[in-house]
Amino acid sequence: MLLKPIQKVRLYENAVKQIQSLILRNRYKPGDRLPSERNLSEQLNISRPSLREALRILSVMGFIEINMGDGIYVKEVSFLPYVESVNLSISSMLQMERDNFIKLWQVRKILEVAMVELLERKVTEFLLKNLWNCIEEMKKNIDNQDLFISSGIRFHRLIAEAGQNEILIFLWDTLIDLIRKSHDKIYRIARSPKRSLLAHKRIYVALKKREIQKAVEAMRKHMTEEEQALLTALALVK
């Protein structure tokens, strides 16, 4: 068996794992308020921007809720004890076989379309406002890979939450590592960020008009385009 070089881990990824572990081990319980950003950054010995990116990811994963001006709170999430074990299994699969990466992406395509289908009569002004905020963040940070990807992931997580099916949300959350890793690859493909931004706008416009079927088709097209970009990215590293 050939050993593979150890990949460099970004500082915020390490922070995500540490805080996530404390929550899963009940060191921080649902409703608990986390220490301030300053305190956390000092304890973890990372910069405030790196910490904010870690908190953004934890928020997308559904572990915490960030209330501006109030604090950061641990969320009550069903199935939470199982998330880490599933994520570990998925991560192992991704290390073992490239084909599994593609298969897991195909699962994501199915989930994303189903999430939009669940939005019949569930599209609220609150949801639309938050989705548009994500689009604005993507546009503002189109040249910043980490922030652009995080805003896009948040867009999809909001749609998952709006469907109010916690089992589907759980399944989506187990793929969060895959989603981020795949977008790290896709981002580098020429014109991919611009295409992604346009795709998110198409989904948003259809939802704003309450045209669910058009939103479903827009999501399906978006996932197909992203899949092609992912296949291109994987082919480049052969």
N, C-alpha and C positions, 0 to 999 in steps of 0.2 A: 504493500500500500504506500503510495506516494504522499508525503506530507505537503500541505499547502501553506504558503506564507501567511503569517498572522496579519489580518487586516487592521489598519489603524482605526481606532474607534473615535468618533467625534466626541468632544467633551459633553455636549448636551445629551448624547445617547447614554453615556455613563450615568448622568444625572437622572435620566428617565428611569433606568433600571433600578437605581438605588431607592428613589421615592416610590416607585411601583412596588418594590419588594417590601418596603415598610408598610404600605397600605395592605398588601396581600397577607402580611403576617400580623395584621391588626395592631401594629404599633400606632398607626393613625386609623381611627374608626370613622364610619360615616357621620358627617356633621362636624367633625373636628376641624379646627382652623389650623392651617399650616403656618409655620413661622413666616415672617416677612421676607420679601425678595432679598433684601440686604442680608438678613440672617442666613437664609438658605445659600446664597452665593458665597458667603464667608465660610460656612460649614463645608460646602462642597469644593471650595477653592476654585471657583470658576467665575467668569465675568457675568455681569448682569444680562447682557444680550444672550449668552449661551444658556443661562438659567431660564430666561423668558421663552426661548425656543423649546426647552425641555418642558416647561409648564404648558406651552401651547399644545405639544404632542400629547401630554397626559390628559389635557382637556378634550382633545379630539378622541382619545381612547375611552373617554367616559369615566376616568378615575377621579378627576377633580372638577370643580366649578370655580371660575375666576369671576369675582364680583368687583368691578372697578370701584375703588374708593372704600371698599369694605374688607376684602381679603380673599384668601384662597381656601376653599373648603373641600373636604373629601366627600365624594358623592356616594349615595346608596345605589349600588348596581347589582342586579340579579345575576347569578352565574359567575360573579367575579372570581371566586376561588378556583374556577376551572380555566379561566382565561390564560393564565401563565403557563399551565401545563400544555394546553393546546398550542400556544404560541411557540413553546420550546420544540414540540413535535414538528411543527411547520418549518421552523428554522433549521432543524436537522435535515429535513427533506430537501430544503433549498441548497444546503451544503453538499448533499449527496448527488443530486441529479438535476441537470439543466431542464430536462423534460418536465419535471415536477413543477418548476417555476412557471412554465407555460400552462400546465394543467390547472394550477392554482389561479392563474390569471383568468382562465376560462370560467372558473367558479365565480370569480369576482364579477365578470360580465353578467352572469345570471342573476346574482344578488342585486346589482345596481339597477337593472331593469325592473326587477320585482319591487324594489324599494320605491320607485317612481309610481308603479301601478297601484301601490297601497295609498297613494296620496289623494285618491278620489274623495272630494268633500273635506279634505284635511289641510288644504293650502290656506294659510292665514297670513295676514299682513305682517305679523311678527316674523314668520318664517321667511317671507319675501324680503323683508328688511335685512335680516341676517345673511341671507344668500347673496344679496346685492353687496353687502359689506365685504363678503369674501371675494367677490369679483373685483371690487375696488382695490382690495389688498393685493390680489393677483396682478392687476394692471400696474399698481404702484411699484411692485417688487418683481417685475418680469425679468429683471437682470440679476436678481438675488435668488439663487437656486433654492436654498433652504426655506426662505420665507414664502416664495411662490408656491412651492410644493405643499407646505403646511396649510396655506390658505385654500388651496384646491382640495386637500383632504378634508378640511373643515366643512367645505361646501357639501361634500358627499355625506359626511357624518350627520349634518343637519337634516338632510333628506331622510336618512335612516331613522333619526329620532322622530321626525314628523309622522312617519308611518305607524308609530306606536305599537310595533311588534317587537317585543324585547328579545325574542329568540333570534329573529333576523338581525337585530342590532348586535347580538352576541356573536353570531357567525361573521358579521362584517368586521367586528373588532378583532377577531382572531386572525384576520388577514392584514392587520395594520402594518406589520413589518414588511410583508410582501408588497403592499401598496407603496410604502415609502421607498423601498429598495428598487422597485420597478420604475418609479418616477425619477429616481436619481439617474437611472440609465436613459429613460425617455427624454429627459430635459436636455440632454446633450445632442439629441438629433436635431438637425437643422429645421428651423421654423416650428418645432414642436410646441414651445411655450405659447406662441401666438395662436396656433391652431387650438390648443387646449383652452385658452382664454375665450376664443370665439365659441367653442363648443359649450362652455359653461354659460355664456350669454344666451345661446339658443335654448338651452334647457330652462333658464330663468324666465325668458320671455314667454315660453309656452306655459309655464306654471303660473305666471302672472295673469295670463289670459284664461286660466283654469282649463286649458286644453290638454288634459292628461295624456291622451293618446299621442299627441304631437310631442309632448315632453318625453314619453316613453321612447318614441322613435329617435328623438334628439340624443337621449342617453345611449341608446343602442349604437347609433352612429359614432358617438364620442368614444365608447368602449372599443369599437372596431378600429377606429383610427389610432387609438392608444396601443392596441394590440399590435398593429402593424409597425408602429414606431418601436415597440419593445422587441419584436422579432428582428428588426433592423439592428437595434443596439446589441442584441445577443449575438447576431451574426458577425458584428464587427470585432468581438473579443474572442472569436474562435482561434 
